[in-house]
């Protein structure tokens, strides 16, 4: 079996999503004082396995936030 030139195994990444955008310092302070619900999670990558052999060409295609740049 040929060894991969680049190989990643079980890569996962989650982001916390804010419920609303904070536009000012005042909103930041007020939101810090309020009781917060746990943030929603976005799984950008979920147990990705990838092996790229020397000479292979690849392309990452997906929607915004799909984890292309993260990978």
Predicted model as a PDB file, atoms N, CA, C, CB and O in Angstrom, pLDDT in the B-factor column:
MODEL        1                                                                  
ATOM      1  N   UNK A   1       0.842  -1.188   0.000  1.00 56.00           N  
ATOM      2  CA  UNK A   1       0.000   0.000   0.000  1.00 56.00           C  
ATOM      3  C   UNK A   1       0.885   1.248   0.000  1.00 56.00           C  
ATOM      4  CB  UNK A   1      -0.957   0.000   1.226  1.00 56.00           C  
ATOM      5  O   UNK A   1       1.819   1.359   0.794  1.00 56.00           O  
ATOM      6  N   UNK A   2       0.581   2.176  -0.891  1.00 62.00           N  
ATOM      7  CA  UNK A   2       1.356   3.393  -1.049  1.00 62.00           C  
ATOM      8  C   UNK A   2       1.037   4.371   0.081  1.00 62.00           C  
ATOM      9  CB  UNK A   2       1.077   4.037  -2.417  1.00 62.00           C  
ATOM     10  O   UNK A   2      -0.128   4.598   0.407  1.00 62.00           O  
ATOM     11  N   UNK A   3       2.091   4.949   0.678  1.00 66.00           N  
ATOM     12  CA  UNK A   3       1.912   5.946   1.728  1.00 66.00           C  
ATOM     13  C   UNK A   3       1.475   7.267   1.124  1.00 66.00           C  
ATOM     14  CB  UNK A   3       3.205   6.128   2.535  1.00 66.00           C  
ATOM     15  O   UNK A   3       1.927   7.639   0.042  1.00 66.00           O  
ATOM     16  N   UNK A   4       0.588   7.984   1.828  1.00 62.00           N  
ATOM     17  CA  UNK A   4       0.121   9.274   1.340  1.00 62.00           C  
ATOM     18  C   UNK A   4       1.173  10.359   1.506  1.00 62.00           C  
ATOM     19  CB  UNK A   4      -1.147   9.674   2.059  1.00 62.00           C  
ATOM     20  O   UNK A   4       1.937  10.355   2.471  1.00 62.00           O  
ATOM     21  N   UNK A   5       1.206  11.277   0.567  1.00 84.00           N  
ATOM     22  CA  UNK A   5       2.102  12.425   0.656  1.00 84.00           C  
ATOM     23  C   UNK A   5       1.594  13.372   1.743  1.00 84.00           C  
ATOM     24  CB  UNK A   5       2.207  13.160  -0.717  1.00 84.00           C  
ATOM     25  O   UNK A   5       2.372  13.888   2.546  1.00 84.00           O  
ATOM     26  N   UNK A   6       0.279  13.591   1.756  1.00 87.00           N  
ATOM     27  CA  UNK A   6      -0.405  14.336   2.821  1.00 87.00           C  
ATOM     28  C   UNK A   6      -1.528  13.442   3.315  1.00 87.00           C  
ATOM     29  CB  UNK A   6      -0.956  15.743   2.316  1.00 87.00           C  
ATOM     30  O   UNK A   6      -2.326  12.939   2.523  1.00 87.00           O  
ATOM     31  N   UNK A   7      -1.588  13.246   4.625  1.00 88.00           N  
ATOM     32  CA  UNK A   7      -2.612  12.365   5.178  1.00 88.00           C  
ATOM     33  C   UNK A   7      -3.132  12.947   6.486  1.00 88.00           C  
ATOM     34  CB  UNK A   7      -2.054  10.938   5.399  1.00 88.00           C  
ATOM     35  O   UNK A   7      -2.354  13.300   7.372  1.00 88.00           O  
ATOM     36  N   UNK A   8      -4.453  13.043   6.598  1.00 87.00           N  
ATOM     37  CA  UNK A   8      -5.089  13.470   7.845  1.00 87.00           C  
ATOM     38  C   UNK A   8      -6.137  12.430   8.230  1.00 87.00           C  
ATOM     39  CB  UNK A   8      -5.734  14.894   7.699  1.00 87.00           C  
ATOM     40  O   UNK A   8      -6.786  11.828   7.375  1.00 87.00           O  
ATOM     41  N   UNK A   9      -6.282  12.239   9.525  1.00 92.00           N  
ATOM     42  CA  UNK A   9      -7.233  11.238  10.016  1.00 92.00           C  
ATOM     43  C   UNK A   9      -8.090  11.836  11.126  1.00 92.00           C  
ATOM     44  CB  UNK A   9      -6.491   9.975  10.526  1.00 92.00           C  
ATOM     45  O   UNK A   9      -7.584  12.487  12.040  1.00 92.00           O  
ATOM     46  N   UNK A  10      -9.383  11.606  11.029  1.00 92.00           N  
ATOM     47  CA  UNK A  10     -10.357  11.975  12.051  1.00 92.00           C  
ATOM     48  C   UNK A  10     -10.284  13.453  12.455  1.00 92.00           C  
ATOM     49  CB  UNK A  10     -10.157  11.113  13.269  1.00 92.00           C  
ATOM     50  O   UNK A  10     -10.263  13.773  13.644  1.00 92.00           O  
ATOM     51  N   UNK A  11     -10.247  14.346  11.467  1.00 88.00           N  
ATOM     52  CA  UNK A  11     -10.229  15.782  11.736  1.00 88.00           C  
ATOM     53  C   UNK A  11     -11.658  16.254  11.949  1.00 88.00           C  
ATOM     54  CB  UNK A  11      -9.551  16.569  10.574  1.00 88.00           C  
ATOM     55  O   UNK A  11     -12.525  16.023  11.106  1.00 88.00           O  
ATOM     56  N   UNK A  12     -11.905  16.920  13.083  1.00 89.00           N  
ATOM     57  CA  UNK A  12     -13.224  17.478  13.396  1.00 89.00           C  
ATOM     58  C   UNK A  12     -13.046  18.895  13.920  1.00 89.00           C  
ATOM     59  CB  UNK A  12     -13.980  16.593  14.437  1.00 89.00           C  
ATOM     60  O   UNK A  12     -12.039  19.210  14.553  1.00 89.00           O  
ATOM     61  N   UNK A  13     -14.037  19.753  13.651  1.00 85.00           N  
ATOM     62  CA  UNK A  13     -13.991  21.121  14.142  1.00 85.00           C  
ATOM     63  C   UNK A  13     -15.403  21.652  14.315  1.00 85.00           C  
ATOM     64  CB  UNK A  13     -13.188  22.020  13.189  1.00 85.00           C  
ATOM     65  O   UNK A  13     -16.226  21.553  13.405  1.00 85.00           O  
ATOM     66  N   UNK A  14     -15.684  22.220  15.489  1.00 86.00           N  
ATOM     67  CA  UNK A  14     -16.981  22.826  15.785  1.00 86.00           C  
ATOM     68  C   UNK A  14     -16.791  24.287  16.141  1.00 86.00           C  
ATOM     69  CB  UNK A  14     -17.693  22.079  16.932  1.00 86.00           C  
ATOM     70  O   UNK A  14     -15.810  24.664  16.783  1.00 86.00           O  
ATOM     71  N   UNK A  15     -17.743  25.105  15.716  1.00 82.00           N  
ATOM     72  CA  UNK A  15     -17.758  26.516  16.060  1.00 82.00           C  
ATOM     73  C   UNK A  15     -18.988  26.807  16.908  1.00 82.00           C  
ATOM     74  CB  UNK A  15     -17.741  27.400  14.788  1.00 82.00           C  
ATOM     75  O   UNK A  15     -20.042  26.204  16.704  1.00 82.00           O  
ATOM     76  N   UNK A  16     -18.857  27.736  17.866  1.00 79.00           N  
ATOM     77  CA  UNK A  16     -20.008  28.254  18.601  1.00 79.00           C  
ATOM     78  C   UNK A  16     -20.603  29.387  17.789  1.00 79.00           C  
ATOM     79  CB  UNK A  16     -19.609  28.735  20.038  1.00 79.00           C  
ATOM     80  O   UNK A  16     -19.883  30.289  17.360  1.00 79.00           O  
ATOM     81  N   UNK A  17     -21.913  29.349  17.572  1.00 78.00           N  
ATOM     82  CA  UNK A  17     -22.591  30.399  16.824  1.00 78.00           C  
ATOM     83  C   UNK A  17     -23.280  31.357  17.788  1.00 78.00           C  
ATOM     84  CB  UNK A  17     -23.612  29.796  15.834  1.00 78.00           C  
ATOM     85  O   UNK A  17     -23.994  30.930  18.695  1.00 78.00           O  
ATOM     86  N   UNK A  18     -23.067  32.626  17.592  1.00 70.00           N  
ATOM     87  CA  UNK A  18     -23.757  33.642  18.384  1.00 70.00           C  
ATOM     88  C   UNK A  18     -25.174  33.795  17.840  1.00 70.00           C  
ATOM     89  CB  UNK A  18     -22.990  35.009  18.349  1.00 70.00           C  
ATOM     90  O   UNK A  18     -25.403  33.662  16.638  1.00 70.00           O  
ATOM     91  N   UNK A  19     -26.133  34.078  18.741  1.00 68.00           N  
ATOM     92  CA  UNK A  19     -27.517  34.215  18.301  1.00 68.00           C  
ATOM     93  C   UNK A  19     -27.758  35.517  17.555  1.00 68.00           C  
ATOM     94  CB  UNK A  19     -28.447  34.129  19.486  1.00 68.00           C  
ATOM     95  O   UNK A  19     -28.611  35.573  16.670  1.00 68.00           O  
ATOM     96  N   UNK A  20     -27.032  36.546  17.894  1.00 67.00           N  
ATOM     97  CA  UNK A  20     -27.167  37.814  17.180  1.00 67.00           C  
ATOM     98  C   UNK A  20     -25.819  38.522  17.165  1.00 67.00           C  
ATOM     99  CB  UNK A  20     -28.256  38.713  17.834  1.00 67.00           C  
ATOM    100  O   UNK A  20     -24.946  38.254  17.990  1.00 67.00           O  
ATOM    101  N   UNK A  21     -25.675  39.418  16.223  1.00 73.00           N  
ATOM    102  CA  UNK A  21     -24.419  40.140  16.052  1.00 73.00           C  
ATOM    103  C   UNK A  21     -24.338  41.292  17.044  1.00 73.00           C  
ATOM    104  CB  UNK A  21     -24.282  40.662  14.609  1.00 73.00           C  
ATOM    105  O   UNK A  21     -25.313  42.020  17.231  1.00 73.00           O  
ATOM    106  N   UNK A  22     -23.186  41.460  17.678  1.00 76.00           N  
ATOM    107  CA  UNK A  22     -22.958  42.561  18.615  1.00 76.00           C  
ATOM    108  C   UNK A  22     -22.286  43.688  17.839  1.00 76.00           C  
ATOM    109  CB  UNK A  22     -22.077  42.107  19.849  1.00 76.00           C  
ATOM    110  O   UNK A  22     -21.198  43.520  17.288  1.00 76.00           O  
ATOM    111  N   UNK A  23     -22.959  44.849  17.806  1.00 82.00           N  
ATOM    112  CA  UNK A  23     -22.485  45.962  16.987  1.00 82.00           C  
ATOM    113  C   UNK A  23     -21.754  47.046  17.766  1.00 82.00           C  
ATOM    114  CB  UNK A  23     -23.634  46.572  16.273  1.00 82.00           C  
ATOM    115  O   UNK A  23     -21.116  47.912  17.167  1.00 82.00           O  
ATOM    116  N   UNK A  24     -21.837  47.013  19.092  1.00 86.00           N  
ATOM    117  CA  UNK A  24     -21.198  48.095  19.861  1.00 86.00           C  
ATOM    118  C   UNK A  24     -20.693  47.546  21.194  1.00 86.00           C  
ATOM    119  CB  UNK A  24     -22.195  49.276  20.099  1.00 86.00           C  
ATOM    120  O   UNK A  24     -21.047  46.442  21.609  1.00 86.00           O  
ATOM    121  N   UNK A  25     -19.862  48.341  21.847  1.00 86.00           N  
ATOM    122  CA  UNK A  25     -19.347  47.961  23.163  1.00 86.00           C  
ATOM    123  C   UNK A  25     -20.488  47.867  24.172  1.00 86.00           C  
ATOM    124  CB  UNK A  25     -18.287  48.973  23.645  1.00 86.00           C  
ATOM    125  O   UNK A  25     -20.491  46.982  25.028  1.00 86.00           O  
ATOM    126  N   UNK A  26     -21.447  48.769  24.073  1.00 84.00           N  
ATOM    127  CA  UNK A  26     -22.607  48.765  24.977  1.00 84.00           C  
ATOM    128  C   UNK A  26     -23.365  47.439  24.847  1.00 84.00           C  
ATOM    129  CB  UNK A  26     -23.554  49.967  24.665  1.00 84.00           C  
ATOM    130  O   UNK A  26     -23.712  46.825  25.856  1.00 84.00           O  
ATOM    131  N   UNK A  27     -23.622  46.996  23.617  1.00 81.00           N  
ATOM    132  CA  UNK A  27     -24.307  45.720  23.414  1.00 81.00           C  
ATOM    133  C   UNK A  27     -23.478  44.554  23.961  1.00 81.00           C  
ATOM    134  CB  UNK A  27     -24.599  45.505  21.922  1.00 81.00           C  
ATOM    135  O   UNK A  27     -24.034  43.595  24.495  1.00 81.00           O  
ATOM    136  N   UNK A  28     -22.167  44.636  23.829  1.00 79.00           N  
ATOM    137  CA  UNK A  28     -21.287  43.592  24.357  1.00 79.00           C  
ATOM    138  C   UNK A  28     -21.422  43.491  25.868  1.00 79.00           C  
ATOM    139  CB  UNK A  28     -19.826  43.870  23.973  1.00 79.00           C  
ATOM    140  O   UNK A  28     -21.559  42.394  26.408  1.00 79.00           O  
ATOM    141  N   UNK A  29     -21.383  44.645  26.563  1.00 82.00           N  
ATOM    142  CA  UNK A  29     -21.483  44.657  28.027  1.00 82.00           C  
ATOM    143  C   UNK A  29     -22.850  44.132  28.457  1.00 82.00           C  
ATOM    144  CB  UNK A  29     -21.252  46.090  28.586  1.00 82.00           C  
ATOM    145  O   UNK A  29     -22.942  43.301  29.361  1.00 82.00           O  
ATOM    146  N   UNK A  30     -23.913  44.615  27.811  1.00 81.00           N  
ATOM    147  CA  UNK A  30     -25.255  44.164  28.185  1.00 81.00           C  
ATOM    148  C   UNK A  30     -25.441  42.669  27.927  1.00 81.00           C  
ATOM    149  CB  UNK A  30     -26.310  44.958  27.416  1.00 81.00           C  
ATOM    150  O   UNK A  30     -26.057  41.977  28.737  1.00 81.00           O  
ATOM    151  N   UNK A  31     -24.925  42.174  26.827  1.00 76.00           N  
ATOM    152  CA  UNK A  31     -25.074  40.744  26.537  1.00 76.00           C  
ATOM    153  C   UNK A  31     -24.263  39.893  27.514  1.00 76.00           C  
ATOM    154  CB  UNK A  31     -24.640  40.445  25.093  1.00 76.00           C  
ATOM    155  O   UNK A  31     -24.640  38.758  27.808  1.00 76.00           O  
ATOM    156  N   UNK A  32     -23.151  40.436  28.019  1.00 76.00           N  
ATOM    157  CA  UNK A  32     -22.342  39.714  29.002  1.00 76.00           C  
ATOM    158  C   UNK A  32     -23.051  39.595  30.343  1.00 76.00           C  
ATOM    159  CB  UNK A  32     -21.003  40.408  29.190  1.00 76.00           C  
ATOM    160  O   UNK A  32     -22.834  38.633  31.079  1.00 76.00           O  
ATOM    161  N   UNK A  33     -23.906  40.576  30.665  1.00 80.00           N  
ATOM    162  CA  UNK A  33     -24.610  40.577  31.944  1.00 80.00           C  
ATOM    163  C   UNK A  33     -25.861  39.704  31.924  1.00 80.00           C  
ATOM    164  CB  UNK A  33     -24.984  41.990  32.323  1.00 80.00           C  
ATOM    165  O   UNK A  33     -26.293  39.210  32.966  1.00 80.00           O  
ATOM    166  N   UNK A  34     -26.438  39.514  30.751  1.00 76.00           N  
ATOM    167  CA  UNK A  34     -27.651  38.690  30.636  1.00 76.00           C  
ATOM    168  C   UNK A  34     -27.325  37.217  30.796  1.00 76.00           C  
ATOM    169  CB  UNK A  34     -28.341  38.928  29.286  1.00 76.00           C  
ATOM    170  O   UNK A  34     -26.221  36.764  30.494  1.00 76.00           O  
ATOM    171  N   UNK A  35     -28.322  36.479  31.281  1.00 68.00           N  
ATOM    172  CA  UNK A  35     -28.161  35.024  31.356  1.00 68.00           C  
ATOM    173  C   UNK A  35     -28.216  34.482  29.928  1.00 68.00           C  
ATOM    174  CB  UNK A  35     -29.275  34.360  32.268  1.00 68.00           C  
ATOM    175  O   UNK A  35     -29.138  34.784  29.171  1.00 68.00           O  
ATOM    176  N   UNK A  36     -27.229  33.690  29.580  1.00 67.00           N  
ATOM    177  CA  UNK A  36     -27.132  33.188  28.211  1.00 67.00           C  
ATOM    178  C   UNK A  36     -27.534  31.723  28.142  1.00 67.00           C  
ATOM    179  CB  UNK A  36     -25.713  33.370  27.672  1.00 67.00           C  
ATOM    180  O   UNK A  36     -27.300  30.942  29.064  1.00 67.00           O  
ATOM    181  N   UNK A  37     -28.145  31.380  27.016  1.00 67.00           N  
ATOM    182  CA  UNK A  37     -28.360  29.976  26.698  1.00 67.00           C  
ATOM    183  C   UNK A  37     -27.054  29.443  26.109  1.00 67.00           C  
ATOM    184  CB  UNK A  37     -29.572  29.782  25.701  1.00 67.00           C  
ATOM    185  O   UNK A  37     -26.261  30.215  25.570  1.00 67.00           O  
ATOM    186  N   UNK A  38     -26.828  28.153  26.203  1.00 69.00           N  
ATOM    187  CA  UNK A  38     -25.616  27.607  25.577  1.00 69.00           C  
ATOM    188  C   UNK A  38     -25.609  27.953  24.081  1.00 69.00           C  
ATOM    189  CB  UNK A  38     -25.534  26.057  25.783  1.00 69.00           C  
ATOM    190  O   UNK A  38     -26.654  27.905  23.432  1.00 69.00           O  
ATOM    191  N   UNK A  39     -24.447  28.299  23.538  1.00 71.00           N  
ATOM    192  CA  UNK A  39     -24.406  28.669  22.117  1.00 71.00           C  
ATOM    193  C   UNK A  39     -24.714  27.474  21.216  1.00 71.00           C  
ATOM    194  CB  UNK A  39     -23.033  29.249  21.758  1.00 71.00           C  
ATOM    195  O   UNK A  39     -24.433  26.325  21.557  1.00 71.00           O  
ATOM    196  N   UNK A  40     -25.298  27.778  20.061  1.00 80.00           N  
ATOM    197  CA  UNK A  40     -25.536  26.728  19.071  1.00 80.00           C  
ATOM    198  C   UNK A  40     -24.195  26.338  18.467  1.00 80.00           C  
ATOM    199  CB  UNK A  40     -26.542  27.200  17.961  1.00 80.00           C  
ATOM    200  O   UNK A  40     -23.275  27.153  18.397  1.00 80.00           O  
ATOM    201  N   UNK A  41     -24.094  25.102  18.036  1.00 84.00           N  
ATOM    202  CA  UNK A  41     -22.843  24.570  17.478  1.00 84.00           C  
ATOM    203  C   UNK A  41     -22.975  24.385  15.970  1.00 84.00           C  
ATOM    204  CB  UNK A  41     -22.468  23.226  18.153  1.00 84.00           C  
ATOM    205  O   UNK A  41     -24.035  24.007  15.472  1.00 84.00           O  
ATOM    206  N   UNK A  42     -21.904  24.652  15.261  1.00 81.00           N  
ATOM    207  CA  UNK A  42     -21.819  24.374  13.832  1.00 81.00           C  
ATOM    208  C   UNK A  42     -20.649  23.431  13.631  1.00 81.00           C  
ATOM    209  CB  UNK A  42     -21.650  25.690  12.987  1.00 81.00           C  
ATOM    210  O   UNK A  42     -19.513  23.764  13.969  1.00 81.00           O  
ATOM    211  N   UNK A  43     -20.920  22.253  13.081  1.00 83.00           N  
ATOM    212  CA  UNK A  43     -19.844  21.303  12.775  1.00 83.00           C  
ATOM    213  C   UNK A  43     -19.317  21.624  11.383  1.00 83.00           C  
ATOM    214  CB  UNK A  43     -20.344  19.810  12.861  1.00 83.00           C  
ATOM    215  O   UNK A  43     -19.960  21.312  10.381  1.00 83.00           O  
ATOM    216  N   UNK A  44     -18.150  22.245  11.329  1.00 79.00           N  
ATOM    217  CA  UNK A  44     -17.540  22.576  10.039  1.00 79.00           C  
ATOM    218  C   UNK A  44     -16.891  21.332   9.431  1.00 79.00           C  
ATOM    219  CB  UNK A  44     -16.491  23.709  10.203  1.00 79.00           C  
ATOM    220  O   UNK A  44     -16.968  21.115   8.222  1.00 79.00           O  
ATOM    221  N   UNK A  45     -16.260  20.528  10.262  1.00 82.00           N  
ATOM    222  CA  UNK A  45     -15.650  19.271   9.829  1.00 82.00           C  
ATOM    223  C   UNK A  45     -16.047  18.183  10.810  1.00 82.00           C  
ATOM    224  CB  UNK A  45     -14.095  19.393   9.730  1.00 82.00           C  
ATOM    225  O   UNK A  45     -16.058  18.408  12.020  1.00 82.00           O  
ATOM    226  N   UNK A  46     -16.372  17.006  10.295  1.00 87.00           N  
ATOM    227  CA  UNK A  46     -16.798  15.909  11.164  1.00 87.00           C  
ATOM    228  C   UNK A  46     -16.086  14.623  10.757  1.00 87.00           C  
ATOM    229  CB  UNK A  46     -18.337  15.721  11.102  1.00 87.00           C  
ATOM    230  O   UNK A  46     -16.492  13.950   9.810  1.00 87.00           O  
ATOM    231  N   UNK A  47     -15.036  14.297  11.471  1.00 90.00           N  
ATOM    232  CA  UNK A  47     -14.245  13.078  11.273  1.00 90.00           C  
ATOM    233  C   UNK A  47     -13.831  12.881   9.810  1.00 90.00           C  
ATOM    234  CB  UNK A  47     -15.035  11.867  11.748  1.00 90.00           C  
ATOM    235  O   UNK A  47     -14.159  11.873   9.183  1.00 90.00           O  
ATOM    236  N   UNK A  48     -13.108  13.864   9.293  1.00 88.00           N  
ATOM    237  CA  UNK A  48     -12.642  13.821   7.914  1.00 88.00           C  
ATOM    238  C   UNK A  48     -11.351  13.006   7.836  1.00 88.00           C  
ATOM    239  CB  UNK A  48     -12.421  15.254   7.363  1.00 88.00           C  
ATOM    240  O   UNK A  48     -10.426  13.213   8.620  1.00 88.00           O  
ATOM    241  N   UNK A  49     -11.303  12.085   6.889  1.00 91.00           N  
ATOM    242  CA  UNK A  49     -10.100  11.326   6.574  1.00 91.00           C  
ATOM    243  C   UNK A  49      -9.731  11.646   5.131  1.00 91.00           C  
ATOM    244  CB  UNK A  49     -10.312   9.778   6.789  1.00 91.00           C  
ATOM    245  O   UNK A  49     -10.585  11.611   4.245  1.00 91.00           O  
ATOM    246  N   UNK A  50      -8.465  11.957   4.899  1.00 87.00           N  
ATOM    247  CA  UNK A  50      -8.038  12.368   3.567  1.00 87.00           C  
ATOM    248  C   UNK A  50      -6.600  11.936   3.326  1.00 87.00           C  
ATOM    249  CB  UNK A  50      -8.179  13.892   3.392  1.00 87.00           C  
ATOM    250  O   UNK A  50      -5.731  12.131   4.175  1.00 87.00           O  
ATOM    251  N   UNK A  51      -6.360  11.351   2.169  1.00 88.00           N  
ATOM    252  CA  UNK A  51      -5.003  10.983   1.787  1.00 88.00           C  
ATOM    253  C   UNK A  51      -4.775  11.490   0.370  1.00 88.00           C  
ATOM    254  CB  UNK A  51      -4.771   9.430   1.886  1.00 88.00           C  
ATOM    255  O   UNK A  51      -5.524  11.159  -0.549  1.00 88.00           O  
ATOM    256  N   UNK A  52      -3.736  12.294   0.207  1.00 88.00           N  
ATOM    257  CA  UNK A  52      -3.384  12.845  -1.092  1.00 88.00           C  
ATOM    258  C   UNK A  52      -2.006  12.308  -1.448  1.00 88.00           C  
ATOM    259  CB  UNK A  52      -3.409  14.419  -1.086  1.00 88.00           C  
ATOM    260  O   UNK A  52      -1.032  12.537  -0.730  1.00 88.00           O  
ATOM    261  N   UNK A  53      -1.937  11.599  -2.555  1.00 89.00           N  
ATOM    262  CA  UNK A  53      -0.667  11.033  -3.005  1.00 89.00           C  
ATOM    263  C   UNK A  53       0.081  12.042  -3.866  1.00 89.00           C  
ATOM    264  CB  UNK A  53      -0.899   9.726  -3.788  1.00 89.00           C  
ATOM    265  O   UNK A  53      -0.520  12.952  -4.436  1.00 89.00           O  
ATOM    266  N   UNK A  54       1.373  11.875  -3.953  1.00 86.00           N  
ATOM    267  CA  UNK A  54       2.204  12.740  -4.777  1.00 86.00           C  
ATOM    268  C   UNK A  54       1.685  12.715  -6.219  1.00 86.00           C  
ATOM    269  CB  UNK A  54       3.695  12.298  -4.714  1.00 86.00           C  
ATOM    270  O   UNK A  54       1.476  11.653  -6.806  1.00 86.00           O  
ATOM    271  N   UNK A  55       1.483  13.924  -6.771  1.00 87.00           N  
ATOM    272  CA  UNK A  55       0.997  14.034  -8.141  1.00 87.00           C  
ATOM    273  C   UNK A  55      -0.513  14.137  -8.267  1.00 87.00           C  
ATOM    274  CB  UNK A  55       1.463  12.871  -8.918  1.00 87.00           C  
ATOM    275  O   UNK A  55      -1.014  14.427  -9.354  1.00 87.00           O  
ATOM    276  N   UNK A  56      -1.257  13.908  -7.184  1.00 88.00           N  
ATOM    277  CA  UNK A  56      -2.716  14.021  -7.226  1.00 88.00           C  
ATOM    278  C   UNK A  56      -3.130  15.491  -7.295  1.00 88.00           C  
ATOM    279  CB  UNK A  56      -3.353  13.340  -5.990  1.00 88.00           C  
ATOM    280  O   UNK A  56      -2.448  16.362  -6.755  1.00 88.00           O  
ATOM    281  N   UNK A  57      -4.243  15.755  -7.957  1.00 87.00           N  
ATOM    282  CA  UNK A  57      -4.859  17.080  -7.980  1.00 87.00           C  
ATOM    283  C   UNK A  57      -6.172  16.989  -7.226  1.00 87.00           C  
ATOM    284  CB  UNK A  57      -5.081  17.593  -9.447  1.00 87.00           C  
ATOM    285  O   UNK A  57      -6.915  16.018  -7.376  1.00 87.00           O  
ATOM    286  N   UNK A  58      -6.462  18.006  -6.409  1.00 86.00           N  
ATOM    287  CA  UNK A  58      -7.702  18.005  -5.644  1.00 86.00           C  
ATOM    288  C   UNK A  58      -8.371  19.368  -5.748  1.00 86.00           C  
ATOM    289  CB  UNK A  58      -7.437  17.641  -4.167  1.00 86.00           C  
ATOM    290  O   UNK A  58      -7.728  20.364  -6.079  1.00 86.00           O  
ATOM    291  N   UNK A  59      -9.657  19.400  -5.466  1.00 87.00           N  
ATOM    292  CA  UNK A  59     -10.415  20.648  -5.391  1.00 87.00           C  
ATOM    293  C   UNK A  59     -11.437  20.490  -4.274  1.00 87.00           C  
ATOM    294  CB  UNK A  59     -11.113  20.993  -6.766  1.00 87.00           C  
ATOM    295  O   UNK A  59     -12.042  19.429  -4.123  1.00 87.00           O  
ATOM    296  N   UNK A  60     -11.626  21.546  -3.494  1.00 84.00           N  
ATOM    297  CA  UNK A  60     -12.632  21.542  -2.437  1.00 84.00           C  
ATOM    298  C   UNK A  60     -13.791  22.416  -2.894  1.00 84.00           C  
ATOM    299  CB  UNK A  60     -12.039  22.049  -1.076  1.00 84.00           C  
ATOM    300  O   UNK A  60     -13.613  23.601  -3.174  1.00 84.00           O  
ATOM    301  N   UNK A  61     -14.967  21.830  -2.966  1.00 87.00           N  
ATOM    302  CA  UNK A  61     -16.154  22.539  -3.417  1.00 87.00           C  
ATOM    303  C   UNK A  61     -17.199  22.444  -2.315  1.00 87.00           C  
ATOM    304  CB  UNK A  61     -16.694  21.956  -4.766  1.00 87.00           C  
ATOM    305  O   UNK A  61     -17.437  21.367  -1.768  1.00 87.00           O  
ATOM    306  N   UNK A  62     -17.828  23.582  -1.989  1.00 82.00           N  
ATOM    307  CA  UNK A  62     -18.875  23.558  -0.975  1.00 82.00           C  
ATOM    308  C   UNK A  62     -19.378  24.951  -0.683  1.00 82.00           C  
ATOM    309  CB  UNK A  62     -18.371  22.910   0.300  1.00 82.00           C  
ATOM    310  O   UNK A  62     -18.806  25.946  -1.127  1.00 82.00           O  
ATOM    311  N   UNK A  63     -20.451  25.002   0.067  1.00 83.00           N  
ATOM    312  CA  UNK A  63     -21.084  26.267   0.436  1.00 83.00           C  
ATOM    313  C   UNK A  63     -20.212  27.033   1.429  1.00 83.00           C  
ATOM    314  CB  UNK A  63     -22.482  26.019   1.035  1.00 83.00           C  
ATOM    315  O   UNK A  63     -19.287  26.472   2.016  1.00 83.00           O  
ATOM    316  N   UNK A  64     -20.515  28.317   1.610  1.00 82.00           N  
ATOM    317  CA  UNK A  64     -19.836  29.111   2.626  1.00 82.00           C  
ATOM    318  C   UNK A  64     -20.038  28.450   3.984  1.00 82.00           C  
ATOM    319  CB  UNK A  64     -20.361  30.578   2.636  1.00 82.00           C  
ATOM    320  O   UNK A  64     -21.143  28.014   4.309  1.00 82.00           O  
ATOM    321  N   UNK A  65     -18.975  28.376   4.775  1.00 72.00           N  
ATOM    322  CA  UNK A  65     -19.072  27.774   6.090  1.00 72.00           C  
ATOM    323  C   UNK A  65     -18.983  26.267   6.089  1.00 72.00           C  
ATOM    324  CB  UNK A  65     -20.330  28.179   6.721  1.00 72.00           C  
ATOM    325  O   UNK A  65     -19.210  25.641   7.124  1.00 72.00           O  
ATOM    326  N   UNK A  66     -18.661  25.668   4.966  1.00 71.00           N  
ATOM    327  CA  UNK A  66     -18.610  24.213   4.879  1.00 71.00           C  
ATOM    328  C   UNK A  66     -17.302  23.626   5.383  1.00 71.00           C  
ATOM    329  CB  UNK A  66     -18.831  23.785   3.464  1.00 71.00           C  
ATOM    330  O   UNK A  66     -17.199  22.411   5.550  1.00 71.00           O  
ATOM    331  N   UNK A  67     -16.289  24.473   5.632  1.00 69.00           N  
ATOM    332  CA  UNK A  67     -15.032  23.983   6.185  1.00 69.00           C  
ATOM    333  C   UNK A  67     -13.910  23.830   5.173  1.00 69.00           C  
ATOM    334  CB  UNK A  67     -15.262  22.684   6.838  1.00 69.00           C  
ATOM    335  O   UNK A  67     -12.886  23.221   5.480  1.00 69.00           O  
ATOM    336  N   UNK A  68     -14.080  24.368   3.979  1.00 78.00           N  
ATOM    337  CA  UNK A  68     -13.044  24.228   2.944  1.00 78.00           C  
ATOM    338  C   UNK A  68     -11.722  24.840   3.388  1.00 78.00           C  
ATOM    339  CB  UNK A  68     -13.502  24.883   1.639  1.00 78.00           C  
ATOM    340  O   UNK A  68     -10.681  24.187   3.317  1.00 78.00           O  
ATOM    341  N   UNK A  69     -11.756  26.074   3.840  1.00 77.00           N  
ATOM    342  CA  UNK A  69     -10.524  26.757   4.266  1.00 77.00           C  
ATOM    343  C   UNK A  69      -9.977  26.141   5.545  1.00 77.00           C  
ATOM    344  CB  UNK A  69     -10.781  28.260   4.476  1.00 77.00           C  
ATOM    345  O   UNK A  69      -8.763  26.074   5.734  1.00 77.00           O  
ATOM    346  N   UNK A  70     -10.853  25.698   6.408  1.00 69.00           N  
ATOM    347  CA  UNK A  70     -10.440  25.081   7.667  1.00 69.00           C  
ATOM    348  C   UNK A  70      -9.621  23.826   7.400  1.00 69.00           C  
ATOM    349  CB  UNK A  70     -11.665  24.743   8.534  1.00 69.00           C  
ATOM    350  O   UNK A  70      -8.596  23.587   8.038  1.00 69.00           O  
ATOM    351  N   UNK A  71     -10.088  23.037   6.453  1.00 65.00           N  
ATOM    352  CA  UNK A  71      -9.363  21.815   6.117  1.00 65.00           C  
ATOM    353  C   UNK A  71      -8.058  22.157   5.454  1.00 65.00           C  
ATOM    354  CB  UNK A  71     -10.195  20.911   5.211  1.00 65.00           C  
ATOM    355  O   UNK A  71      -7.296  21.260   5.092  1.00 65.00           O  
TER     356      UNK A  71                                                      
ENDMDL                                                                          
END                                                                             
